[in-house]
Structure formats: C-alpha cells, structure tokens
Amino acid sequence: MGAYRRTKLVLVAHRLGVFDALAAKSADANAVADRVHAHPATLAPVLDALSGMGVLEKSGALYTNGAIAAEHLVKGRPMYLGHVLEMHDRLWEGWSNLEHVVRSGQPWRTLPALLEAEPDFADRYIRGMHNFSGPAAREVARLVGPGSVKRMLDVGGGPGTYAFAILEQNPEARATVLDLDVTLRITREFANAHPLKDRLELRVGNYLEDEYGDGFDLALMSHTTHDEPEVRVRDMLARAYQALDRGGRVAIHDWVLDDSGATPLDPALFGVHVMLYTDGGRVHRRADYERWLGEAGFVRLEHHLVLPERVASATTLLLGTKP
C-alpha cells in the first residue's frame, strides 16, 4: 500500500530539480536546497529516502546521483527519461479522481482535451512518448521485417518514433504519420532533426474520422487502440484494410491481456490508467484482436512479444495480411 510514496518522492525530486542539481558533483542537503530553492530541513528526509531507494547515493553528509538517476533523470543526457516522469506527474491527478471515474462512468479528462488545454503538458507527453519508445520501436521494426516495407501509414503515430525506426530498417520506404495538429507540432521538431526527414510526411488528421488514403503496404497502430473501445478499433481496422494494397499488412502494437482479461498484471493496471483519460478506452484481449482482424478480412495472423527479456510484462505485436 505504501508504493505510492516511492513514486511521489521521485516525481517531486524531479520537479524540484534535485537530479540536475547533483549532476556535476556531490553536495550536502544545504547546498542542494539552495540550488533547488527548498528548505534544507524538509529536503533532507527526501534525499535520505531517495538514497535508501538507491535513486541517490549518500556518503557522510554528501549526496550524489545513483546510476539510474545519472543516466535517465538529468536533463540533456542521451538517455534522459524525465519527460516520462513529467507525464506521470500530471496524470497523478487523474488517479486521485479514480473513485469519481468509477462511480460516474466518465473519464477524469480526455487526452485530446488535456493536450489542447495545456500546451506544456502536450509537449511533455509527446516528448515522454518519444523518450520511452525507442527500444520497443526498434524491436517492432525488426519484427515487421527489414526490407519488407515500401510505403507505411503510422496511425496516431505521435512523435514518429516507430515510423523512423521502420524507415531505418527499410531504405526504400516512405512513411506518413497521421495525427492531431497539437501532436504534430512537436513531431515536426523531431522530424526536422532526423536524417531521414525527407522520407517522412506529417498529415494532420483524426484517425477516427478522416480517411487514411491508399497505396500503403503497412498500416501501423502503436499504442493507439488502447485509447478506443471495441467499436472504434473495429472501424480503425476497416479503414486500414481499405488503405492497404493487396498483400499489405496491418500491425497492432500495444499492451494486450490474455483470455482471462485480468493478466498480465501490468496491462491490467494500464487498463485502469487509460480509463481515466479516454472515452471508453480499454486494454483489449488478444483473442478479441484476432477476432476483429479476421472479421475485417485480414489473414495469416501473427503475434509476437516485444522485448520479453527486458520488461516484466511485454507488449504484443499483432500482424494481419490483406489477401
């Protein structure tokens, strides 16, 4: 029951700038408090608890970043994941309103409304997705198959991380990322800095309402279907089917539950998470995905676990082919 304490300690320390303050050298509580504009007497217990967790290290009166904090929580480091923390920090409020969501049947706030209303959160959310997605994107590209893609559509592609990973594995391919304008404003920044930017098109649109186009041999839906209820997922698959050439494939990458609907645990917990900020979103069962793919007309269904050796509960890649 006390696990929330560890989470909140890391979130608040990141918000205060503790890890940045310790990036260059060790410091005592007074020096850290001066750097982050906090009270030394109340900051010291936080630093001690973080040291006990292994996030920081303490020697005498001096604190320094532990290995994980040094690599992932200091701004500007290559493997910085602080944007993910900022995203969870903002969604903490949604979890605090879980009882209301359960009683009312309505989300705390929908994600599109949140992104539009809070540009700063939109920036943190999209950057967090980019920071977090790199390893999985490269593995999805490997599972899709190097050299197998000529023209792909990334449905709700966010920062374009998966599209670029597939372009890197397919030298002749071109990709289109379809997403909302509020998202693509940030995607454009990532794209402009990428060496493969000339092979990427950004298309403003709503994947629930706008046409997907045609002539694609891969339609990717990565971490989009959990935001939608069954009826919308089925519509997305029908749209993808129409957008694909014969022999083209649809690829769904997401958290997936087994037939019980209750395990693995991480996807089950994530199912509650998306309920807070989506209009009917759910983590779906593999059997349901396979049924919907078949009913949409896809054949030769495949499924693969993504990075099962690296994470406790791996995501799943499902593939189907248009005959």
C-alpha positions in Angstrom: 0.0 0.0 0.0 2.9 2.3 0.5 4.3 2.0 -3.0 2.9 5.4 -3.9 5.4 7.0 -1.5 8.4 5.9 -3.7 6.7 7.2 -6.8 5.8 10.6 -5.3 9.3 11.0 -4.0 10.9 10.6 -7.4 8.3 12.8 -9.1 8.7 15.6 -6.7 12.5 15.4 -6.7 12.5 15.6 -10.4 10.1 18.5 -10.4 12.3 20.3 -7.8 15.4 19.7 -10.0 17.3 17.6 -7.5 18.9 15.3 -10.1 20.0 18.2 -12.2 21.4 19.9 -9.0 23.6 16.8 -8.4 24.6 16.3 -12.0 28.1 17.9 -11.6 29.2 16.9 -8.2 28.1 15.7 -4.7 26.5 18.1 -2.3 25.0 18.2 1.2 21.4 18.9 1.9 22.0 22.6 2.5 23.7 23.0 -0.9 21.1 21.0 -2.8 18.3 23.0 -1.0 20.0 26.3 -2.1 20.2 25.1 -5.7 16.5 23.9 -5.9 15.0 26.7 -3.7 13.8 24.3 -1.0 14.0 24.3 2.8 17.0 22.1 4.0 15.2 20.7 7.0 12.4 19.3 4.9 14.5 18.4 1.8 17.0 16.3 3.8 14.5 13.5 4.7 13.5 13.3 1.0 17.2 13.0 0.0 17.7 10.3 2.6 14.7 8.3 1.4 15.8 8.6 -2.2 19.2 7.3 -1.1 17.6 4.4 0.7 15.8 3.6 -2.5 19.1 3.7 -4.5 18.0 6.6 -6.7 20.6 8.7 -4.9 23.8 7.6 -3.0 24.9 9.1 0.3 28.4 9.2 1.8 28.6 11.0 5.1 26.6 14.2 4.6 27.0 14.3 0.8 24.5 13.1 -1.8 25.1 12.1 -5.4 23.0 10.7 -8.2 22.8 6.9 -8.3 23.4 5.2 -11.6 19.8 5.3 -12.8 19.3 8.9 -11.9 22.6 9.9 -13.5 21.7 8.2 -16.8 18.0 8.8 -17.1 16.9 11.8 -14.9 19.5 14.5 -15.7 18.3 16.9 -18.4 20.5 16.8 -21.5 21.8 13.2 -21.0 21.3 11.0 -24.1 19.0 8.5 -22.3 17.0 11.2 -20.4 13.5 9.9 -19.4 12.4 12.9 -17.4 9.6 13.7 -19.8 8.0 10.4 -18.9 8.1 11.4 -15.2 6.5 14.7 -16.0 3.7 12.9 -17.9 3.0 10.6 -14.9 3.3 13.6 -12.6 0.4 15.3 -14.4 -1.7 12.1 -14.6 -1.4 11.6 -10.9 -4.4 13.9 -10.5 -6.4 11.5 -12.6 -5.6 8.6 -10.3 -6.6 10.8 -7.4 -10.0 11.0 -9.1 -10.4 7.3 -9.8 -13.4 6.9 -7.4 -15.3 9.6 -9.3 -14.5 7.9 -12.6 -15.7 4.6 -11.4 -18.9 5.9 -10.0 -19.7 8.2 -12.9 -18.6 6.1 -15.8 -16.9 9.2 -17.2 -13.2 9.9 -17.7 -11.3 12.4 -15.5 -10.4 14.3 -18.6 -10.0 13.1 -22.2 -6.5 13.1 -23.6 -7.3 15.3 -26.6 -8.9 17.9 -24.4 -6.0 17.8 -22.0 -3.5 18.3 -24.8 -5.4 21.2 -26.3 -6.0 22.9 -23.0 -2.4 22.5 -21.7 0.2 23.0 -24.3 3.0 22.5 -21.8 1.6 19.1 -20.9 1.2 18.2 -24.6 4.9 19.0 -25.0 5.9 16.8 -22.1 3.5 14.0 -23.1 4.8 13.7 -26.7 8.4 14.0 -25.7 7.8 11.4 -23.0 6.4 9.0 -25.6 9.5 9.6 -27.7 11.9 9.1 -24.9 10.2 5.9 -23.7 9.6 4.3 -27.1 13.0 3.9 -28.7 13.9 0.3 -27.8 10.4 -1.0 -28.5 10.2 0.9 -31.8 13.5 -0.7 -33.0 12.2 -4.2 -32.0 8.9 -3.7 -33.7 10.8 -2.6 -36.9 12.8 -5.8 -36.6 9.7 -8.0 -36.2 7.9 -6.3 -39.1 10.9 -7.3 -41.2 13.8 -5.3 -42.6 13.3 -4.5 -46.3 9.7 -5.6 -46.3 8.1 -2.1 -46.4 7.8 0.4 -49.2 5.1 2.8 -48.0 3.7 2.8 -44.5 1.0 4.7 -42.6 1.6 5.3 -38.9 -2.0 5.8 -37.5 -1.8 8.1 -34.5 2.0 8.0 -34.8 2.7 10.6 -32.2 6.4 11.7 -32.3 7.1 9.5 -35.2 9.5 7.2 -33.3 8.1 4.0 -34.7 7.9 5.4 -38.3 11.5 6.4 -38.2 12.6 3.0 -36.8 10.9 1.3 -39.7 12.4 3.7 -42.2 15.8 2.9 -40.8 15.2 -0.8 -41.5 13.7 -0.2 -44.9 16.0 2.1 -47.0 13.5 2.5 -49.9 10.4 3.1 -47.7 8.4 6.3 -47.2 6.2 6.9 -44.2 3.1 9.0 -43.4 2.3 9.9 -39.8 -1.4 10.7 -39.2 -2.1 12.6 -36.0 -3.7 15.7 -34.5 -2.1 19.1 -35.1 -1.3 19.6 -31.4 0.8 16.4 -31.6 2.4 17.0 -35.0 3.7 20.4 -33.9 6.2 18.6 -31.7 6.7 15.7 -34.1 7.8 18.2 -36.7 10.6 19.3 -34.4 11.8 15.7 -34.1 11.5 15.1 -37.8 13.4 18.2 -38.8 16.4 17.0 -36.8 16.3 13.4 -38.2 18.5 12.4 -41.2 15.6 10.6 -42.8 13.2 13.5 -42.6 12.8 13.6 -46.4 11.1 10.2 -46.4 8.5 11.2 -43.7 5.2 13.0 -44.3 3.2 14.5 -41.5 -0.5 14.5 -42.1 -2.9 16.4 -39.8 -6.0 14.3 -39.1 -8.2 12.4 -36.7 -7.8 8.7 -37.2 -11.4 8.1 -36.1 -12.9 10.5 -38.6 -10.5 11.2 -41.5 -9.7 8.9 -44.4 -6.4 7.0 -44.3 -5.6 7.3 -48.0 -4.5 4.3 -50.1 -1.5 2.6 -51.6 0.2 1.5 -48.3 1.8 -1.8 -47.7 1.9 -1.4 -43.9 -0.5 0.3 -41.5 0.9 0.6 -38.0 -1.2 1.3 -34.9 1.2 1.5 -32.0 -0.3 2.3 -28.6 -3.5 3.8 -30.2 -6.0 1.0 -29.9 -5.9 1.0 -26.1 -7.4 4.5 -26.3 -10.5 3.3 -28.0 -13.5 1.0 -27.3 -14.2 -2.1 -29.5 -16.5 -0.3 -32.0 -13.8 2.2 -32.8 -11.0 -0.3 -33.0 -13.1 -2.3 -35.5 -13.6 0.9 -37.5 -9.9 1.6 -37.5 -9.2 -1.8 -38.8 -11.7 -1.4 -41.6 -10.1 1.9 -42.6 -6.7 0.3 -42.5 -7.9 -2.6 -44.7 -9.1 -0.1 -47.3 -5.9 1.9 -47.2 -3.7 -1.2 -47.8 -2.7 -2.7 -51.2 -3.3 -6.4 -51.6 -0.6 -8.2 -49.6 -0.3 -5.3 -47.3 -0.2 -5.7 -43.5 -1.7 -4.1 -40.5 0.4 -4.1 -37.4 -1.1 -3.5 -33.9 1.4 -2.9 -31.1 0.0 -2.4 -27.6 -0.5 -3.8 -24.2 -2.6 -7.0 -24.6 -4.4 -9.1 -22.0 -4.8 -12.8 -22.1 -8.2 -14.6 -22.3 -9.0 -14.0 -18.6 -8.8 -10.3 -19.1 -7.0 -10.0 -15.7 -3.4 -10.9 -16.6 -0.6 -10.0 -17.1 -0.8 -7.5 -14.2 0.8 -4.5 -15.9 -1.6 -4.4 -18.8 -4.5 -4.8 -16.4 -3.2 -1.8 -14.4 -2.7 0.1 -17.6 -6.4 -0.6 -18.5 -7.4 1.4 -15.4 -4.9 4.1 -16.3 -6.4 4.7 -19.8 -9.9 4.6 -18.4 -9.0 7.9 -16.6 -8.3 9.9 -19.7 -10.1 8.2 -22.6 -13.7 8.0 -23.7 -14.2 4.2 -23.4 -10.6 3.2 -23.9 -9.6 -0.3 -22.7 -6.7 -2.7 -22.8 -8.1 -5.4 -25.1 -7.6 -9.2 -25.1 -5.5 -10.9 -27.7 -8.5 -13.2 -28.6 -10.6 -10.1 -29.3 -7.9 -8.5 -31.5 -7.6 -11.8 -33.5 -11.4 -12.0 -34.0 -11.6 -8.3 -35.1 -8.7 -8.8 -37.5 -10.3 -11.8 -39.1 -13.7 -10.1 -39.4 -12.1 -7.1 -41.1 -10.7 -9.5 -43.7 -7.1 -10.0 -42.6 -5.5 -13.4 -42.9 -2.2 -15.1 -41.8 -2.4 -13.6 -38.3 0.7 -13.5 -36.3 1.6 -12.3 -32.8 5.0 -11.6 -31.1 6.0 -10.4 -27.7 8.1 -7.3 -27.8 11.3 -7.3 -25.7 10.1 -10.0 -23.2 13.6 -10.4 -21.9 13.8 -6.7 -20.9 10.5 -5.9 -19.3 8.3 -7.8 -16.8 5.2 -7.6 -18.9 6.0 -7.2 -22.6 3.8 -5.5 -25.1 2.5 -7.5 -28.1 2.8 -7.0 -31.8 -0.1 -8.5 -33.9 0.1 -8.7 -37.7 -2.5 -9.4 -40.3 -2.3 -9.5 -44.1 -4.8 -8.2 -46.6 -5.3 -11.1 -49.1 
